[in-house]
């Protein structure tokens, strides 16, 4: 071997030795500000903010008959993401229901507030993808976000009663503090996902009963309406108009609604969305909009590639269903919810006109069968007889 070859061989050996002796990278620091539940103090549990800056308000006083006195002290349990540190995927063990308020800057504030209600089959509350993610999204449009932590069937509650009560009370609490929070009291809506939509839908129908039942002068929220000004019903579970239920009467001032679901790929939830939409359509309720996407499945459903369908605001593998939230923004803008606060919305004007001059019953003068109540699944002034049974979620 000549001198040149020896030189290069020596240089390679030296470089290899230096590489073997290279110092390791510094250890990464632990994640900061990881949210955690509060302690069990024996007193009513104090819900903790799941996002920075959240103002957390329990919905009921500690001695409320709506709470379980033997459970109200029990802390919540957070299920954390396995991939993203400090992200709460879901919450269980909710015995002191609450709202968490996230406001927007005054310069962009529309005064509109959305109470978001996560799904989870009434087993968990999926606050990551179906609540927390909406805070920055709605912020961009000047919309204030309120995260509801409602009670769950898995924790021993009746979802159709206790969780619906939580939703109705949440509307009253937000409206009561609207001025303090810079929220327009006439722009407070609910948006529920899957099991959460099972709460948003009755909250948009049964507010008169709740307000009459809770009108004791000793109640600081007495006289404050629980009527939402709009309802988002997103890939819903069965609504009060599901065909295995007795439908309620539609209030004269029922709020406008925005509905979204997959279609054949999520057939059961699509039918439940159609139940609600058809009831509103047959009654002539203004400003009810629905989007059924041809390509789309329910969050958590298996996909051909072995993954599972995501929900909330996710892109859903780059399909149009992943852009539904922009259709909601279009609808909200069209109804006046994104203009400056204090200005009467188109939605409010149309509700007032509907109350003052209800449309003729569907079919009259059109050659079809007369009467709103004569159309299957089309309640107007009263309940609709239940149709063929259909399974629950």
Secondary structure, DSSP 8 states (H G I E B T S, - for coil): --HHHHHHHHHHHHHHHHHHT----------SS--------SSS-----SSTT-EEEESS-TT-TTS-TTTTTS--EEEE-SSSTT-EEEEE---S-EEEEE---TTT--S-EEEEE--STTT-B-HIIIIIHHHHHHHTTT-EEEEEE---GGGT--IIIIIHHHHHHHHHHHHHTHHHHT--TT-EEEEEEGGGHHHHHHHTT-HHHHHHHT--TTSTTTT-----SEEEEES-S--TTSTTS------TT--EEEEEEESGGGHHHHHHHHHHHHHHHHHT-TT-EEEEESS---TT-B-TTS-B---TT--TTT-GGGGHHHHHHHHHHHTTTTS-TTS--HHHHHHHHHHHS----TTTTTTS---GGGSTT--SSS-----S-----
